Amino acid sequence: MTVEVFSEGIAPVIGETCRHIGLVDTIDRMTEGDRDRCKLSLGQRVTAIIINALMDQYPLLIFSDSFRTWM
């Protein structure tokens, strides 16, 4: 596994690890979501919660601004 990190902190590494193990795809396959109304899938939201929990625990409202760059 090759990981390229372009920003400081552990969030990109956690995001890449989740991507490498297929976490988002696995969760999305196992659940049903309203894909027409949701901007993020359930797998992406769970990944954001995991990244947030392993970091400084910013409120997810603020955290969502930089989440897209880590996924």
N, CA, C and O atoms as a MOPAC input file, in Angstrom:
PM7 MOZYME 1SCF
protein

 N      0.84400 1    -1.17400 1     0.00000 1
 C      0.00000 1     0.00000 1     0.00000 1
 C      0.89100 1     1.23900 1     0.00000 1
 O      1.80300 1     1.34600 1     0.82000 1
 N      0.63700 1     2.16400 1    -0.90200 1
 C      1.35900 1     3.41400 1    -0.95800 1
 C      0.43700 1     4.53100 1    -0.51600 1
 O     -0.67800 1     4.66000 1    -1.02100 1
 N      0.89600 1     5.33300 1     0.42100 1
 C      0.09500 1     6.44000 1     0.92500 1
 C      0.85400 1     7.73100 1     0.66800 1
 O      1.99800 1     7.88300 1     1.09500 1
 N      0.21500 1     8.65600 1    -0.02900 1
 C      0.78400 1     9.97400 1    -0.24300 1
 C      0.00100 1    10.96600 1     0.59700 1
 O     -1.21600 1    11.07700 1     0.44800 1
 N      0.67100 1    11.67700 1     1.46500 1
 C      0.01400 1    12.63700 1     2.34300 1
 C      0.45900 1    14.02800 1     1.94400 1
 O      1.65600 1    14.31600 1     1.90900 1
 N     -0.50100 1    14.89600 1     1.64000 1
 C     -0.19900 1    16.24900 1     1.19500 1
 C     -0.58900 1    17.30400 1     2.22000 1
 O     -0.40900 1    18.49500 1     1.96700 1
 N     -1.10600 1    16.90600 1     3.34400 1
 C     -1.44300 1    17.86000 1     4.39100 1
 C     -1.01000 1    17.28800 1     5.73200 1
 O     -0.79600 1    16.08400 1     5.87500 1
 N     -0.88500 1    18.16900 1     6.70200 1
 C     -0.45800 1    17.73300 1     8.01700 1
 C     -1.56700 1    16.97500 1     8.72700 1
 O     -2.75000 1    17.13700 1     8.42700 1
 N     -1.16400 1    16.16600 1     9.65200 1
 C     -2.14100 1    15.48500 1    10.48900 1
 C     -2.37100 1    14.05500 1    10.06800 1
 O     -1.86300 1    13.58800 1     9.04800 1
 N     -3.14000 1    13.38500 1    10.87000 1
 C     -3.40000 1    11.96400 1    10.68300 1
 C     -4.64400 1    11.69300 1     9.83100 1
 O     -4.83000 1    10.57000 1     9.36300 1
 N     -5.49100 1    12.69400 1     9.62400 1
 C     -6.75400 1    12.48700 1     8.89600 1
 C     -6.56000 1    11.88700 1     7.50900 1
 O     -7.28800 1    10.95700 1     7.16200 1
 N     -5.61700 1    12.36800 1     6.69300 1
 C     -5.44400 1    11.75300 1     5.37300 1
 C     -5.03200 1    10.28100 1     5.45200 1
 O     -5.42800 1     9.47700 1     4.60800 1
 N     -4.24900 1     9.93700 1     6.45000 1
 C     -3.81100 1     8.54100 1     6.61400 1
 C     -4.99900 1     7.67000 1     7.00200 1
 O     -5.15900 1     6.56700 1     6.47900 1
 N     -5.82400 1     8.15400 1     7.90900 1
 C     -7.01500 1     7.40800 1     8.31800 1
 C     -7.95800 1     7.24500 1     7.12300 1
 O     -8.49900 1     6.16400 1     6.89400 1
 N     -8.14900 1     8.32900 1     6.36400 1
 C     -9.01600 1     8.26300 1     5.18200 1
 C     -8.50400 1     7.27600 1     4.15300 1
 O     -9.28500 1     6.51800 1     3.57900 1
 N     -7.20400 1     7.27500 1     3.91100 1
 C     -6.61100 1     6.33600 1     2.95300 1
 C     -6.72300 1     4.89900 1     3.44100 1
 O     -6.96300 1     3.99000 1     2.64600 1
 N     -6.55100 1     4.69000 1     4.74000 1
 C     -6.69900 1     3.34400 1     5.29800 1
 C     -8.13100 1     2.84400 1     5.12400 1
 O     -8.34700 1     1.69400 1     4.74200 1
 N     -9.10300 1     3.70100 1     5.39900 1
 C    -10.51000 1     3.32900 1     5.19400 1
 C    -10.78000 1     3.00800 1     3.73400 1
 O    -11.50300 1     2.06000 1     3.42600 1
 N    -10.20200 1     3.79300 1     2.83500 1
 C    -10.36400 1     3.54500 1     1.40000 1
 C     -9.69600 1     2.22400 1     1.00100 1
 O    -10.24500 1     1.45300 1     0.21400 1
 N     -8.51600 1     1.97700 1     1.54900 1
 C     -7.75500 1     0.76300 1     1.21600 1
 C     -8.50200 1    -0.50900 1     1.63000 1
 O     -8.49000 1    -1.49700 1     0.89600 1
 N     -9.13800 1    -0.49200 1     2.77400 1
 C     -9.85900 1    -1.68700 1     3.23800 1
 C    -11.27500 1    -1.77800 1     2.67600 1
 O    -11.97800 1    -2.75800 1     2.92200 1
 N    -11.69800 1    -0.76000 1     1.92100 1
 C    -13.01400 1    -0.79800 1     1.29100 1
 C    -14.15400 1    -0.53300 1     2.24700 1
 O    -15.25600 1    -1.04500 1     2.04800 1
 N    -13.91500 1     0.25200 1     3.27600 1
 C    -14.93400 1     0.50100 1     4.29600 1
 C    -16.19700 1     1.14500 1     3.72700 1
 O    -17.30600 1     0.69100 1     4.00600 1
 N    -16.03300 1     2.19600 1     2.93400 1
 C    -17.19300 1     2.90900 1     2.38200 1
 C    -18.03600 1     1.97900 1     1.51700 1
 O    -19.25600 1     1.92100 1     1.66700 1
 N    -17.38500 1     1.25300 1     0.61400 1
 C    -18.11500 1     0.34400 1    -0.27900 1
 C    -18.82900 1    -0.75800 1     0.49800 1
 O    -19.96400 1    -1.11000 1     0.17600 1
 N    -18.17400 1    -1.30000 1     1.50900 1
 C    -18.77800 1    -2.36500 1     2.31200 1
 C    -20.02000 1    -1.86300 1     3.04100 1
 O    -21.06200 1    -2.51800 1     3.02100 1
 N    -19.91200 1    -0.71900 1     3.67500 1
 C    -21.06600 1    -0.16700 1     4.38900 1
 C    -22.18200 1     0.17500 1     3.41800 1
 O    -23.34900 1    -0.09800 1     3.69800 1
 N    -21.84300 1     0.76400 1     2.28700 1
 C    -22.86600 1     1.12300 1     1.29900 1
 C    -23.57500 1    -0.10600 1     0.73600 1
 O    -24.77700 1    -0.05900 1     0.47200 1
 N    -22.84600 1    -1.20100 1     0.55000 1
 C    -23.47200 1    -2.43200 1     0.06500 1
 C    -24.40200 1    -3.04500 1     1.09500 1
 O    -25.41100 1    -3.65400 1     0.73800 1
 N    -24.07100 1    -2.88900 1     2.37700 1
 C    -24.84400 1    -3.52500 1     3.44500 1
 C    -26.04500 1    -2.70600 1     3.89300 1
 O    -26.89100 1    -3.21200 1     4.63000 1
 N    -26.13600 1    -1.45700 1     3.46600 1
 C    -27.22300 1    -0.58500 1     3.90700 1
 C    -27.93800 1     0.02000 1     2.71600 1
 O    -27.42100 1     0.05800 1     1.60000 1
 N    -29.12500 1     0.48300 1     2.98800 1
 C    -29.87200 1     1.20700 1     1.97100 1
 C    -29.92600 1     2.66600 1     2.39300 1
 O    -30.14100 1     2.96700 1     3.56700 1
 N    -29.73800 1     3.54700 1     1.47200 1
 C    -29.81200 1     4.96900 1     1.77200 1
 C    -30.61200 1     5.67300 1     0.70700 1
 O    -30.84000 1     5.12400 1    -0.37100 1
 N    -31.03300 1     6.86100 1     0.99300 1
 C    -31.76800 1     7.67000 1     0.02600 1
 C    -30.75200 1     8.41800 1    -0.82600 1
 O    -30.43000 1     9.57300 1    -0.54800 1
 N    -30.25700 1     7.76500 1    -1.84900 1
 C    -29.18300 1     8.31500 1    -2.66900 1
 C    -29.62200 1     9.56000 1    -3.45800 1
 O    -28.78400 1    10.35400 1    -3.88400 1
 N    -30.93100 1     9.72200 1    -3.64700 1
 C    -31.41400 1    10.89400 1    -4.38100 1
 C    -31.33600 1    12.16800 1    -3.54500 1
 O    -31.12200 1    13.25100 1    -4.09000 1
 N    -31.50500 1    12.05400 1    -2.23700 1
 C    -31.53900 1    13.23600 1    -1.37400 1
 C    -30.25500 1    13.46900 1    -0.59400 1
 O    -30.04900 1    14.56900 1    -0.08100 1
 N    -29.39400 1    12.48100 1    -0.49100 1
 C    -28.19200 1    12.60000 1     0.33500 1
 C    -26.98600 1    12.99800 1    -0.51200 1
 O    -26.79100 1    12.49100 1    -1.61700 1
 N    -26.18700 1    13.91100 1     0.02400 1
 C    -24.95300 1    14.30600 1    -0.65900 1
 C    -23.84500 1    13.29700 1    -0.41400 1
 O    -22.99800 1    13.07600 1    -1.27900 1
 N    -23.84900 1    12.68200 1     0.76700 1
 C    -22.84600 1    11.68900 1     1.12600 1
 C    -23.54200 1    10.36400 1     1.41700 1
 O    -24.64600 1    10.34400 1     1.96000 1
 N    -22.90100 1     9.27100 1     1.05800 1
 C    -23.45200 1     7.96000 1     1.36000 1
 C    -23.25800 1     7.65400 1     2.84500 1
 O    -22.50700 1     8.34400 1     3.53400 1
 N    -23.93000 1     6.63100 1     3.32500 1
 C    -23.77500 1     6.24100 1     4.72400 1
 C    -22.33800 1     5.82600 1     5.00600 1
 O    -21.81300 1     6.12400 1     6.07900 1
 N    -21.70000 1     5.15100 1     4.07400 1
 C    -20.30500 1     4.74900 1     4.24500 1
 C    -19.37100 1     5.94500 1     4.38500 1
 O    -18.44200 1     5.92400 1     5.19100 1
 N    -19.62200 1     6.98700 1     3.59600 1
 C    -18.81300 1     8.19600 1     3.70200 1
 C    -19.03000 1     8.88900 1     5.04300 1
 O    -18.08700 1     9.41300 1     5.63600 1
 N    -20.28300 1     8.88900 1     5.52200 1
 C    -20.57200 1     9.51800 1     6.81700 1
 C    -19.92300 1     8.75500 1     7.96400 1
 O    -19.40600 1     9.36500 1     8.89900 1
 N    -19.94600 1     7.42600 1     7.90000 1
 C    -19.29900 1     6.63000 1     8.94300 1
 C    -17.79200 1     6.86600 1     8.92400 1
 O    -17.16600 1     6.96100 1     9.98000 1
 N    -17.21000 1     6.96100 1     7.73800 1
 C    -15.78300 1     7.25100 1     7.63200 1
 C    -15.46300 1     8.60700 1     8.26100 1
 O    -14.45900 1     8.74400 1     8.96100 1
 N    -16.29900 1     9.59600 1     8.02000 1
 C    -16.09200 1    10.91700 1     8.63100 1
 C    -16.14700 1    10.83900 1    10.15000 1
 O    -15.36300 1    11.49700 1    10.83400 1
 N    -17.06200 1    10.04300 1    10.67900 1
 C    -17.17100 1     9.87900 1    12.13000 1
 C    -15.92200 1     9.19400 1    12.68700 1
 O    -15.42700 1     9.57000 1    13.75000 1
 N    -15.41700 1     8.19500 1    11.97500 1
 C    -14.20300 1     7.50200 1    12.41600 1
 C    -13.01600 1     8.46100 1    12.42600 1
 O    -12.26000 1     8.50900 1    13.39600 1
 N    -12.85400 1     9.22400 1    11.34400 1
 C    -11.75600 1    10.19100 1    11.28200 1
 C    -11.89400 1    11.20500 1    12.41700 1
 O    -10.91400 1    11.53100 1    13.08700 1
 N    -13.09600 1    11.69500 1    12.62600 1
 C    -13.34300 1    12.67600 1    13.67300 1
 C    -13.03800 1    12.09600 1    15.05900 1
 O    -12.44300 1    12.77400 1    15.89700 1
 N    -13.43500 1    10.87200 1    15.29300 1
 C    -13.21400 1    10.25200 1    16.59800 1
 C    -11.73600 1    10.02500 1    16.88100 1
 O    -11.30900 1    10.11000 1    18.03200 1
 N    -10.95500 1     9.73800 1    15.85300 1
 C     -9.53300 1     9.47300 1    16.03500 1
 C     -8.69100 1    10.74500 1    16.03000 1
 O     -7.48700 1    10.70000 1    16.28200 1
 N     -9.32200 1    11.86900 1    15.74500 1
 C     -8.59600 1    13.14000 1    15.74600 1
 C     -8.96400 1    13.94400 1    16.98900 1
 O     -9.17000 1    13.39000 1    18.06800 1
 N     -9.04000 1    15.24100 1    16.81700 1
 C     -9.29300 1    16.13400 1    17.93800 1
 C    -10.76500 1    16.28200 1    18.29000 1
 O    -11.11000 1    17.06500 1    19.17400 1
 N    -11.61400 1    15.56300 1    17.63200 1
 C    -13.05100 1    15.55200 1    17.89300 1
 C    -13.69200 1    16.92500 1    17.72500 1
 O    -14.39500 1    17.41000 1    18.61100 1
 N    -13.43700 1    17.54300 1    16.57100 1
 C    -14.13200 1    18.77600 1    16.23300 1
 C    -15.60200 1    18.45000 1    15.98800 1
 O    -15.92400 1    17.32500 1    15.60600 1
 N    -16.48800 1    19.40000 1    16.19700 1
 C    -17.88900 1    19.15100 1    15.82700 1
 C    -17.97300 1    18.79400 1    14.34700 1
 O    -17.30500 1    19.41700 1    13.52200 1
 N    -18.77700 1    17.81100 1    14.00700 1
 C    -18.85100 1    17.35700 1    12.61400 1
 C    -19.32200 1    18.45100 1    11.67400 1
 O    -19.03100 1    18.39300 1    10.47900 1
 N    -20.03000 1    19.43300 1    12.16700 1
 C    -20.46500 1    20.53900 1    11.32100 1
 C    -19.25300 1    21.29700 1    10.77500 1
 O    -19.22600 1    21.64900 1     9.59600 1
 N    -18.26300 1    21.54900 1    11.61100 1
 C    -17.03300 1    22.21500 1    11.18800 1
 C    -16.15100 1    21.23500 1    10.42600 1
 O    -15.52500 1    21.59600 1     9.43000 1
 N    -16.10700 1    20.01200 1    10.89400 1
 C    -15.26600 1    18.97100 1    10.31400 1
 C    -15.62200 1    18.69600 1     8.85800 1
 O    -14.74400 1    18.36300 1     8.06200 1
 N    -16.89200 1    18.82900 1     8.50100 1
 C    -17.33300 1    18.48500 1     7.15100 1
 C    -16.69500 1    19.37100 1     6.08300 1
 O    -16.60700 1    18.96000 1     4.92600 1
 N    -16.25100 1    20.57100 1     6.44000 1
 C    -15.62600 1    21.45400 1     5.45800 1
 C    -14.36700 1    20.83800 1     4.85800 1
 O    -14.12800 1    20.97400 1     3.65800 1
 N    -13.56500 1    20.16900 1     5.66700 1
 C    -12.32200 1    19.60600 1     5.14900 1
 C    -12.41300 1    18.10700 1     4.89600 1
 O    -11.44800 1    17.50400 1     4.42700 1
 N    -13.53500 1    17.50600 1     5.19300 1
 C    -13.71000 1    16.06500 1     5.01000 1
 C    -13.49200 1    15.63800 1     3.56500 1
 O    -12.85900 1    14.61200 1     3.31500 1
 N    -13.99600 1    16.39500 1     2.62600 1
 C    -13.90700 1    16.01200 1     1.21400 1
 C    -12.46000 1    15.88700 1     0.74000 1
 O    -12.17300 1    15.07900 1    -0.14300 1
 N    -11.55200 1    16.66600 1     1.30700 1
 C    -10.15200 1    16.57000 1     0.88200 1
 C     -9.47100 1    15.32900 1     1.44200 1
 O     -8.43200 1    14.91300 1     0.93100 1
 N    -10.04000 1    14.73400 1     2.48000 1
 C     -9.41700 1    13.56200 1     3.10500 1
 C     -9.94300 1    12.26300 1     2.52800 1
 O     -9.35900 1    11.20900 1     2.78000 1
 N    -10.99900 1    12.29800 1     1.78100 1
 C    -11.60300 1    11.06800 1     1.25100 1
 C    -11.12600 1    10.77800 1    -0.13700 1
 O    -11.53300 1     9.78200 1    -0.73500 1

